[in-house]
Amino acid sequence: MQHRHPGADPIDPITVSVIQSSLIAAADEMFAVLNKTAMSPIIYEVLDVGTGITDAQGELVSSGAGIPTFVGVLDKAVKRIIELHGPENIRDGDCFVTNDPYYGGVTHLNDVVIALPVFAQGELVAWTASIAHWNDIGGKTPGSMAVDVTEIFQEGLRLPAVRLFEKGELLRSVFDIITANSRLPDFVQGDLWAQVAASRKAETRIRQLVESYGADAYRAALADLFEEGERRGLAGLAELPEGTYEIDETQDDGAVWHAAITVSKERFIVDLTGNPRQREAPYNTSRDGAVISAQMIFKALTDPTLFANSGSFRALEVRTEPGTIFHATGNAPHGYYFETRIRLYDMLWRCMAKALPERLPAGHFGSICGTVIAGIHPDTGRRFTMVEPQMGGWGATAGRDGLDAMYSASHGETFNCPVEICETRYGIDVGFKRLRESGEGAGLHSGGKGLQTRYRLRAPATLSAGYSRAKQPVWGSNGGGDGGVNGLTVTRPEGSTDRLTFASGVQLKPGDEILIETANGGGWGADPRSRP
């Protein structure tokens, strides 16, 4: 192991660059391992995952592909694990699991974090971590996405940052508890091992780096990385107009949310105090979740090209109030946290778009539109759970029309599950998946098109869904038209229909059809007649 002393030569920039690039490659390799070895289509097709590497203290170093807001979970999860267990009690060969937003899970119980401490030459030098959506973690409804809950206890199995492995020894009892609490035990076990394998692959790469270049060079590369992230963030911040920008926005349930953003040359302050109290319903988010929404906005405005690390957010300050929907406490449920977090992201974006209309697009469809169908495959007799986020229209900009059929902003690098996979794995007929043709989102530049998708059931199943922007339409910018709303309709063979927004435990029968319609993006500019 190399040791530097006062007056020693600095680490050369080429070595620093090689180490930094290798850490990025290691996070990407984690993602590839998880993608290739997971059992659930929500992971290997949709890529509802995130991978990352932190330093020994939990500061984000690098991240792989996947959902951007998931990457923002991993450093916070590692820091909470360290806080709960104490750094002196973390040993080589340990591996931790958490899914609970009060124990470092950040999101909801379906999203499971695996975090592994990396030791090199006897010293803790890093953590490798991943997060992935598991299709079923117990709870009162298949898919673990119930809307009629008042406490987190009803949402499924809570894993409060406990060890999976201790000094390299598998803790069989923890594995048994996990599999016994899922309706899909084989899938849960397969996805769990895929995440463990991903962490172990990156662990090997990091150890090789330290052994090859020495601990001093490794630490110097991390310090340089954090400083570069901070420098780029401050440079981008200096280009923004200084001032305080405020917004009040009415939500589908009638609640009014408020945010204030203060921009100076040194700080970007997001103030979320004074918002509605947390609910006895699964629409809360943790403070960490609110911070992630603010981080996404800050990164998009100041430095959208470089990958994120801990230094990227040193100029960001987020203020929340405990006991509110953006900082839930106690035993509040979090099952549909993602709708609250994406709606918060969209509101902060709208706030800054008022100040920067020439730079920022109009609103997008602004919802995951999560659709969960669970049942028994009509051909194989095997239990399945389909978890399918939907795509919709993005907002127009000052220079072009919006993008068609994209996943929601901050949901990131995910893909739709192919029709063939859906029909094969779930035994559900897909009638069509097509662009939604409507005149909503008109303007000098038009909003991107949403989607229409129709599913037809071949066997009994249970439906859960969470659709926001179902009443309050997508916002246009600079005089552009609104983009419409999201919705889901169940049509029975006898002709009756049910229009749903948030629902769970909905019983479906063979022949029932589900029509999904996602909104267009908002238009930009007031006069569509001046379009080329």
Sequence and secondary structure as in RCSB ss.txt:
>XXXX:A:sequence
MQHRHPGADPIDPITVSVIQSSLIAAADEMFAVLNKTAMSPIIYEVLDVGTGITDAQGELVSSGAGIPTFVGVLD
KAVKRIIELHGPENIRDGDCFVTNDPYYGGVTHLNDVVIALPVFAQGELVAWTASIAHWNDIGGKTPGSMAVDVT
EIFQEGLRLPAVRLFEKGELLRSVFDIITANSRLPDFVQGDLWAQVAASRKAETRIRQLVESYGADAYRAALADL
FEEGERRGLAGLAELPEGTYEIDETQDDGAVWHAAITVSKERFIVDLTGNPRQREAPYNTSRDGAVISAQMIFKA
LTDPTLFANSGSFRALEVRTEPGTIFHATGNAPHGYYFETRIRLYDMLWRCMAKALPERLPAGHFGSICGTVIAG
IHPDTGRRFTMVEPQMGGWGATAGRDGLDAMYSASHGETFNCPVEICETRYGIDVGFKRLRESGEGAGLHSGGKG
LQTRYRLRAPATLSAGYSRAKQPVWGSNGGGDGGVNGLTVTRPEGSTDRLTFASGVQLKPGDEILIETANGGGWG
ADPRSRP
>XXXX:A:secstr
     TT     HHHHHHHHHHHHHHHHHHHHHHHHH   HHHHTT  EEEEEEETTS EEEEEEE HHHHHHHH
HHHHHHHHHH GGG  TT EEEE  TTTT  S TTEEEEEEEEEETTEEEEEEEEEEE S   SSSTTS  SS S
SGGGGS    SEEEEETTEE HHHHHHHHHT S HHHHHHHHHHHHHHHHHHHHHHHHHHHHH HHHHHHHHHHH
HHHHHHHHHHHHTTS  EEEEEEEE TTS EEEEEEEE SS EEEE TT  B  SSS    HHHHHHHHHHHHHH
HH SSS   GGGGTTEEEE  TTBTTB  TT   TTHHHHHHHHHHHHHHHHHHH TTTS         EEEEEE
E TTT  EEEEEE   B     SSS   SSB  TTT S     HHHHHHHH  EEEEEEE   STT SSB     
EEEEEE SS EEEEEE  SSSS    BTT       EEEEE TTS EEEESEEEEEEE TT EEEEE      BS
S GGG  
